Amino acid sequence: MPGGRGFGQGGGRKLFFLESCLLVLLHREPGYGYSLMDGLREFGFQTEQMDISILYRALRDLEAAELVSGAWDENSLGPQRRVYTLTPQGEAALAEWIEALRRWRREIETLEAAYDAVKKSV
């Protein structure tokens, strides 16, 4: 990750993408494991085939990096749930990562346009 800890260290691009999506979901609102799992569908995850332990591992990694914080919901009517929120460090890391993605997207679009221009002239 630009300027800081790379999410998904040791877990590759899939874990990095998962952690990035979790940060976006938590940027919107605090959430707990299963609500976050549901939110991942928006990003193309097939959550019915996904082991919840992968999600909790990612949340623990983000918490260890101080990008999210978790606390037990004392007001839960059913079993207690751990609710996660984005920390100020998480907000900053997410903003930095999104800006890097936007730069990369512009660079990729420039590359595609150059490729397409050559392809049309052949």
Contacts in CASP RR format, 6 or more apart in sequence:
PFRMAT RR
TARGET T0000
AUTHOR 0000-0000-0000
METHOD contacts of the structure
MODEL  1
MPGGRGFGQGGGRKLFFLESCLLVLLHREPGYGYSLMDGLREFGFQTEQM
DISILYRALRDLEAAELVSGAWDENSLGPQRRVYTLTPQGEAALAEWIEA
LRRWRREIETLEAAYDAVKKSV
1 7 0 8 1.000
1 93 0 8 1.000
1 96 0 8 1.000
1 97 0 8 1.000
1 100 0 8 1.000
2 96 0 8 1.000
2 97 0 8 1.000
2 100 0 8 1.000
3 96 0 8 1.000
4 93 0 8 1.000
4 96 0 8 1.000
5 65 0 8 1.000
5 93 0 8 1.000
6 16 0 8 1.000
7 15 0 8 1.000
7 16 0 8 1.000
7 19 0 8 1.000
7 20 0 8 1.000
7 61 0 8 1.000
7 62 0 8 1.000
7 65 0 8 1.000
7 67 0 8 1.000
8 15 0 8 1.000
8 16 0 8 1.000
8 19 0 8 1.000
8 58 0 8 1.000
8 61 0 8 1.000
9 61 0 8 1.000
15 58 0 8 1.000
15 61 0 8 1.000
17 43 0 8 1.000
18 40 0 8 1.000
18 45 0 8 1.000
18 54 0 8 1.000
18 55 0 8 1.000
18 58 0 8 1.000
19 58 0 8 1.000
19 61 0 8 1.000
19 62 0 8 1.000
20 94 0 8 1.000
20 97 0 8 1.000
21 40 0 8 1.000
21 43 0 8 1.000
21 45 0 8 1.000
22 36 0 8 1.000
22 40 0 8 1.000
22 55 0 8 1.000
22 58 0 8 1.000
22 59 0 8 1.000
22 62 0 8 1.000
22 68 0 8 1.000
22 84 0 8 1.000
23 62 0 8 1.000
23 67 0 8 1.000
23 68 0 8 1.000
23 86 0 8 1.000
23 90 0 8 1.000
23 93 0 8 1.000
23 94 0 8 1.000
23 97 0 8 1.000
24 43 0 8 1.000
24 94 0 8 1.000
25 31 0 8 1.000
25 36 0 8 1.000
25 39 0 8 1.000
25 40 0 8 1.000
26 36 0 8 1.000
26 68 0 8 1.000
26 84 0 8 1.000
26 85 0 8 1.000
26 86 0 8 1.000
27 86 0 8 1.000
27 91 0 8 1.000
27 94 0 8 1.000
30 83 0 8 1.000
30 84 0 8 1.000
30 85 0 8 1.000
30 86 0 8 1.000
31 83 0 8 1.000
31 84 0 8 1.000
31 85 0 8 1.000
32 73 0 8 1.000
32 81 0 8 1.000
32 82 0 8 1.000
32 83 0 8 1.000
32 84 0 8 1.000
33 52 0 8 1.000
33 55 0 8 1.000
33 56 0 8 1.000
33 59 0 8 1.000
33 81 0 8 1.000
33 82 0 8 1.000
33 84 0 8 1.000
34 52 0 8 1.000
36 55 0 8 1.000
36 59 0 8 1.000
36 84 0 8 1.000
37 47 0 8 1.000
37 50 0 8 1.000
37 52 0 8 1.000
37 55 0 8 1.000
38 47 0 8 1.000
39 47 0 8 1.000
40 47 0 8 1.000
40 50 0 8 1.000
40 55 0 8 1.000
41 47 0 8 1.000
59 68 0 8 1.000
59 70 0 8 1.000
59 84 0 8 1.000
62 68 0 8 1.000
62 84 0 8 1.000
63 69 0 8 1.000
63 70 0 8 1.000
63 84 0 8 1.000
65 89 0 8 1.000
66 87 0 8 1.000
66 89 0 8 1.000
66 90 0 8 1.000
67 86 0 8 1.000
67 87 0 8 1.000
67 89 0 8 1.000
67 90 0 8 1.000
67 93 0 8 1.000
67 94 0 8 1.000
68 84 0 8 1.000
68 85 0 8 1.000
68 86 0 8 1.000
68 87 0 8 1.000
68 90 0 8 1.000
69 84 0 8 1.000
69 85 0 8 1.000
69 87 0 8 1.000
70 82 0 8 1.000
70 83 0 8 1.000
70 84 0 8 1.000
70 85 0 8 1.000
71 82 0 8 1.000
71 83 0 8 1.000
71 85 0 8 1.000
72 80 0 8 1.000
72 81 0 8 1.000
72 82 0 8 1.000
72 83 0 8 1.000
73 80 0 8 1.000
73 81 0 8 1.000
73 82 0 8 1.000
73 83 0 8 1.000
74 80 0 8 1.000
86 94 0 8 1.000
END
